[in-house]
């Protein structure tokens, strides 16, 4: 049989075929079990294409464990010259293709408890100290470059590069390669470490969402665990970053040398030449400072994660944030520089402003971002107090310590803020928003991840937020205030009777109610809203709003001690000079809080009503109603809410969440007890004589009741409802679940024929004044028809004066209740040796006696009516 190696040898030119003949001869002698083993025995004789072809063949024919063992041997035995040809294929085979067609090793679904063997092999192979990373460092030492398509970058970055505008991030500097065809085939020239991390980060975005039927816990999957390991390795909270793995005994892989531009700076756009030159001048050569070798991988990892995971929003917002014109606008405003010194945005950006990326993050994506934020807080807070004070006044600190101080504000803050805004505005109004909510709350509480954090307090006495966190609150003011207002608007549109939605309101209220946090937020708003003061000594200052540009190793701007200046710089850098800021403690937000408090009160009342209804319902209600023995609801109304499915425990939890959320809101915004009591009184707890719920909020119009916006909200969310009664012909009601459809239709046709044939005779009998007339009226007329009233004013005019004559109705014979009752009667009669015919006569006689008695009682009741 022809082996794969023989086929490869036959297709090669004569000289290459002679080179491969020795390994193939050994393979034919059964010395080697596969072409790959032959290739590993003579690595200096093999061609790179043969190694790649062998690995591709083994990936199909060999089991997964054997594939990984062979890969480890290849990485150990082969030089970088041969390994660089298999590296792109290997990365794609692990993380999947960028278009999402190939899933690779499917790290997002691989779990240790489901596939323990494969899971352990993958985690060992992809570990930051494992064989794959050793391959990366081995190629890094030889300064290989790999092309990465620009078309798979996040939308705003892709559109910016395609318009020949360099993104304002050092991650893309000196890496864009333009093809002769123009801007359609752009690539980034990445070193092996960057290429590997790009694929790893993008595999979370480009791969197709997991099917709903596949229940995978994200925190248990291999991808989530690998993210955590990479963060712990390259962003350590203790000690320093481990050095790269040795590519040869006694040596380490050097850091990447500085790259030269692949094209002139001016060709990115004439209007941005000065900006590009400033970027390149700020890009520090990693070889200039030996200490920079310590953190270049850490900086690259963080920048790639942030760019790939958070850089998803409209390009208009991106240009607003990144454009030098917008930054100059803020700078000139703050420093009182003449507006004539800057020019407006160039017309060449109009195509970019019209771009809008259609991106919706998944719950898995959000959970991974939350993991990144939690680790970054721990990473930044691992800076010792003496190191933090020293780095704030001096540059004589190590690069890692400086990186810890700058990681969150310089690399994460802006993009996270816009990412959260995108999620708050586009996420569905369902319980899955909990993932976004917890990500947001994790960022707002860096003190939870500080090494010197206090022990959590009791529920009655939560721990106080230390005053040392006031600068963080002020420099992230919009994260607290604007997103809180955004959450209020979402909460007002959700069903707070649902336990999951009630829990989200409770979580947000509990976080913002932490002692001293509301005061720090309010102080930050006061600093932002204070009037402008032109102070002469400010004129020479550099603008210190977070620009987040350049390598972190570039010179850090001088610190500004003026808190008001820092808060305003933060707001203007994120929202622009013309932003309309809505204070969290202003009248508009307070109105939203009062509306939310009112809805919480209504939801509590509704949950209690549902709980009472569930408690009153008998255990076998559903089965009996199917048989027809319970009270039939001819109107077909029902109350739909997930409380019915979750039981009494969920009702109690909902009431507890809403009660505590209301108390927390009262503490945050200093609401009085009288205001909350007013909501309870305005709820309309009075009930009618039937114990029904109050009608939705309405106003009286010319034609009757008109729903208000609040009433519409109450109906949509099931908080209140109208008591609807069927006003049409009872014979034409929709067929119920306790009726036999075919039998009901047959009986309707039969009764209609009888009524049409004997209408005159039935009318004559019912008009008689004797007992026979009363007996016929009891069976052939509807007793409650005269007492019914139409609720619709329009309908009242249309059917006024319409009366129905006497008629026979046989529909009751089509219900399961009647048929089961008859079967039980015949079964009991058979036990006493009574045949079907005598049993039918007895049932008929019994019914006649019962109907006669009811006729006499009905007539007597009419005589006593006034």
TADA-V772058 format. One line per field, one symbol per residue. phi: phi as a letter, one per 20 degrees, with the letter a starting at -180 (. if undefined). burial: + if it has 24 or more other C-alpha atoms within 12 Angstrom, else -. A space follows every 50 residues. Layout:
phi->???
burial->???
//
This chain:
phi->.fefffffffeefgfffffeffffffffemfdebgffffffcffeeegff fffffffffeeeffffffffffffffeefffefffefgfffffeenffen feemelffdfcffecffffffffffeggdefffffgfffffeleccecff fdfggfffffffemdfgebffdfmcfdeegfoeecfcdedfgfffffgff ffffefffgffffeedegfdefffffgffffffecfecmdfgfgffebgn ccffffffeefebfffffqffcfffffffffefeffefcgffgfcfffff gfffgfffedecafffffffeeffffffffffffdlefffecdfffffef fffffbeeccfeffgfffffgfffffffffffffgfffffffcbdedfgf fffffegffeddgfffffffgfffedffecfffgffffffffffcfffde fdfffgefffcffeefffeggffffcgffeeffffffgffffddefffgf ffffffffffffeggnffffffffffffefffcedgfefefefdffeldm ffffgefffdeffffffffffffednfefdedffdeffffffffffffff fffffffffffffffffffefffffffneefeefemebddafffeenfff fffgffgfffffffffffdlfefffffffffffnffdffemefffffcce dfdpfcfegffffffgemfbbeeedfdefgfdfgfefecegfffffffff fffffffdffffffffefeeffffffffedcefeffefceeeffffffdf necdefbecdfffeefgffffffffffffffdmdfffgffffffffffff fffffffffffffeff
burial->---+++-++-------+-++++++--+------++++++++++-++++-+ ++++++-++-------++++++++++++++++++++++++++++++++-- --++++++++++-----+++++++++++++++++++++++++++++++++ ++++++++++++++++++++++++++++-------+++++++++++++++ ++++++++-------+-++++++++++++++++++++--++++++++--- --+++++-+-----+-+++-++--+++-++-+++++-----+++++++++ +++++++++++++++++++++++++++++++++++-------------+- -++---+-+++++++++++++++++++++++++---++--++-----+++ ++++++++++++++++++++++++--+-+++-++++++++++++++++++ -------------+++--++++++++++++++++++++-+++++++++++ ++++++++++++++-++++++++++-++--------------++++++++ ++++-++-----+++++++++++++++---+++++---++-+++++++++ +++++++++++---------------++----------+-++++-----+ +++++++++++++++++++------+--+---+---------+++++--- ---------++-+++-++++++--------+----+-+++---++-++-- +----------+--++------+++++++++------------------- -----++++++++++++--------+------------+----------- ----+-----------
//
